[in-house]
Amino acid sequence: MSGEGGRRFLQGSKNIKNQKEAEKALNIINYDYDRPLDEIISDLQNFYEILCKWQKVQNLVSRETLQQYWHRHVADSLQILPYIDKNSKNIADLGSGGGFPAVVLAIILAKKPIKFTLIEANSRKTAFLRTVKRKLQLNMQIINSRIENYEFSEENRPDIITARALAPLNELLNLIFPKLQDKTKLILLKGKEYSGELAKANSEWQYNVIINNSATDQCAVILEISNIARKV
């Protein structure tokens, strides 16, 4: 992850618009980045170029949102950062698909001792994620598996589980409950149907939830869910 690549990006006149969009995305949250911003932007730009190349052969993100990469995908993913505990060592992302939010988080947190496990059932999307990992040299483990079929090792059990537009909350809890540690926290990017999902989940589960407003979509939220237990 080269600073030189960042400087090339910053100097390219045709990328001035991208530079402004990138800075706006990074400033959507109040966060103390511990990497130079030009390096972060360079890596995120490289990720975008890989994404565009693979999008031609595999639907990774909605075609309509690809041109809104910095706001719709990067900024949306960055919102998770303030809710990641400082002592977290293992973060698992479920249904990783096009790499959001996991790849963005792994880029931002590249200097921290955090290992990311990305679980994706689609083999082509898995190949895409492995390409991103290799080219950007990110600390990610890519797993080609359905969520319910994957078992975390003891040393790899997640402190944090993230997911974006994956499954209704009740279904998600049923899938992952056997894999949780006592202190595992879910950080979920949810759309306007979140209140209905919470109501349905409440019939089967007890948990603590904090509902945070999204900075990228006035109808969306970020859910922090912890202390999960099945009702008896």
C-alpha positions in Angstrom: 0.0 0.0 0.0 2.2 2.7 -1.4 2.2 6.4 -0.6 3.7 6.9 -4.0 0.5 5.5 -5.5 -1.4 8.0 -3.4 0.7 10.8 -4.7 0.1 9.8 -8.3 -3.6 9.7 -7.7 -3.6 13.1 -6.0 -1.7 14.7 -8.9 -3.9 13.3 -11.7 -5.9 16.3 -13.0 -8.7 14.0 -14.3 -9.1 12.7 -10.8 -9.6 16.0 -9.1 -13.4 15.4 -8.8 -12.7 11.9 -7.3 -10.3 13.5 -4.9 -13.0 15.9 -3.6 -15.6 13.1 -3.4 -13.0 10.9 -1.6 -12.3 13.6 1.0 -16.0 14.2 1.5 -16.6 10.5 2.1 -13.7 10.3 4.6 -15.0 13.3 6.5 -18.5 12.0 6.9 -17.6 10.8 10.3 -15.4 12.3 13.0 -12.6 9.8 13.1 -8.8 9.9 13.8 -7.3 8.1 10.8 -3.9 6.6 11.6 -2.8 6.3 8.0 -2.0 9.2 5.7 -5.1 10.2 3.8 -3.4 10.0 0.4 -2.5 6.4 1.1 -6.1 5.6 2.1 -7.6 7.3 -0.9 -5.1 5.6 -3.2 -6.1 2.1 -1.8 -9.8 3.0 -2.1 -9.3 4.2 -5.7 -7.4 1.0 -6.5 -10.3 -1.0 -5.0 -12.7 0.9 -7.1 -10.8 0.1 -10.3 -10.8 -3.7 -9.4 -14.5 -3.5 -8.6 -15.2 -1.9 -12.0 -13.2 -4.5 -13.9 -15.0 -7.4 -12.1 -18.4 -5.8 -12.4 -18.3 -6.4 -16.1 -18.4 -10.2 -15.6 -20.1 -10.5 -12.1 -22.8 -8.3 -10.6 -21.1 -7.1 -7.4 -23.0 -3.9 -6.7 -26.1 -2.3 -8.2 -25.1 -0.8 -11.6 -26.9 2.4 -10.7 -24.7 2.9 -7.5 -21.3 2.1 -9.1 -20.9 5.7 -10.2 -21.8 6.8 -6.6 -18.9 4.8 -5.2 -17.5 7.3 -2.8 -20.8 8.3 -1.2 -23.0 5.2 -1.6 -20.4 2.6 -0.8 -17.3 4.0 0.8 -19.0 6.6 3.1 -21.8 4.1 3.9 -19.2 1.6 5.0 -17.1 4.1 7.0 -20.0 4.8 9.3 -19.3 1.5 11.1 -15.9 2.7 12.3 -17.0 4.6 15.4 -18.8 1.5 16.7 -15.8 -0.8 16.5 -14.4 -1.3 19.9 -10.7 -0.3 20.2 -9.7 -3.8 21.6 -11.3 -5.7 18.7 -9.0 -8.3 17.2 -11.3 -10.3 14.9 -14.0 -8.9 12.7 -16.2 -11.2 10.6 -18.3 -9.8 7.6 -21.2 -11.9 6.4 -22.3 -12.1 2.7 -19.3 -10.0 1.8 -20.2 -9.9 -2.0 -18.8 -6.7 -3.4 -16.6 -6.0 -0.4 -18.7 -3.5 1.5 -18.2 -2.7 4.3 -15.4 -5.2 5.0 -12.8 -4.1 2.4 -13.3 -0.5 3.2 -12.8 -1.2 6.9 -9.7 -3.4 6.2 -8.2 -0.5 4.2 -8.8 2.0 6.9 -7.6 -0.3 9.7 -4.7 -1.7 7.9 -2.2 -0.6 10.6 -4.1 -2.1 13.4 -3.8 -5.8 14.6 -7.3 -6.7 13.3 -8.0 -9.7 11.2 -11.0 -9.7 8.9 -12.9 -12.9 8.0 -15.1 -12.4 4.9 -17.7 -15.1 4.3 -19.3 -15.4 0.9 -21.2 -18.3 -0.7 -20.8 -17.2 -4.3 -17.5 -18.6 -5.8 -17.1 -15.8 -8.3 -17.5 -13.1 -5.7 -15.1 -15.0 -3.5 -12.5 -14.9 -6.4 -13.1 -11.2 -6.6 -12.5 -10.7 -2.9 -9.3 -12.8 -3.0 -8.0 -10.6 -5.9 -8.7 -7.5 -3.8 -6.9 -9.1 -0.8 -3.9 -10.0 -2.9 -3.6 -6.7 -4.8 -4.1 -4.4 -1.8 -2.3 -6.7 0.6 -5.0 -6.7 3.2 -5.2 -8.7 6.4 -8.3 -10.7 5.3 -9.3 -14.3 5.3 -11.7 -15.1 2.4 -14.1 -18.0 3.1 -16.2 -19.5 0.3 -19.0 -20.9 2.3 -22.6 -20.5 3.3 -22.7 -18.8 6.7 -24.5 -21.7 8.5 -21.8 -24.1 7.3 -18.8 -22.2 8.5 -17.3 -22.8 11.9 -14.9 -20.3 13.5 -11.8 -21.6 15.2 -11.5 -20.7 18.9 -8.7 -18.1 18.2 -10.7 -16.7 15.3 -14.1 -16.2 16.9 -15.3 -12.7 16.0 -15.5 -9.7 18.4 -17.5 -7.9 15.8 -19.8 -9.2 13.1 -20.8 -6.9 10.3 -23.3 -7.2 7.5 -24.8 -4.9 4.9 -28.1 -5.6 3.1 -27.8 -9.4 3.8 -30.9 -10.9 5.5 -33.8 -9.9 7.8 -32.6 -9.7 11.4 -34.5 -12.7 12.6 -33.0 -14.9 9.9 -29.5 -13.5 10.5 -29.7 -14.3 14.3 -30.8 -17.9 13.6 -27.8 -18.3 11.3 -25.1 -16.9 13.5 -26.2 -17.5 17.1 -24.3 -20.7 17.5 -21.1 -18.9 16.4 -21.2 -16.0 18.9 -19.0 -15.3 21.8 -20.5 -13.8 24.9 -19.2 -10.4 24.0 -19.7 -10.5 20.2 -21.4 -7.4 18.9 -23.3 -7.1 15.6 -23.0 -3.9 13.6 -25.6 -4.0 10.9 -26.3 -1.5 8.1 -30.1 -1.6 7.7 -32.6 0.1 5.5 -36.1 1.6 6.1 -37.6 -1.8 7.0 -35.4 -2.1 10.2 -38.3 -1.4 12.7 -40.3 -4.3 11.3 -37.2 -6.5 11.5 -36.7 -5.6 15.1 -40.3 -6.3 16.0 -40.2 -9.7 14.4 -36.8 -10.6 16.0 -38.2 -9.5 19.4 -40.6 -12.4 19.4 -37.8 -14.9 19.4 -34.8 -13.1 20.8 -33.7 -10.9 23.6 -30.8 -8.5 23.1 -29.6 -5.0 23.6 -29.8 -2.7 20.6 -28.7 0.8 19.9 -30.2 2.5 16.8 -27.9 5.0 15.1 -29.0 7.2 12.3 -27.3 6.8 9.0 -25.3 9.8 7.6 -25.7 8.6 4.0 -29.4 7.8 3.9 -32.1 9.4 6.0 -34.2 6.2 5.9 -31.4 3.9 7.0 -29.8 3.1 10.3 -26.8 1.3 11.9 -27.8 -1.2 14.5 -25.5 -2.2 17.3 -26.7 -5.4 18.8 -25.2 -7.2 21.8 -26.0 -9.7 24.7 -28.0 -11.9 22.3 -30.0 -14.8 23.8 -32.8 -16.9 22.5 -36.1 -16.5 24.4 -37.4 -19.6 26.2 
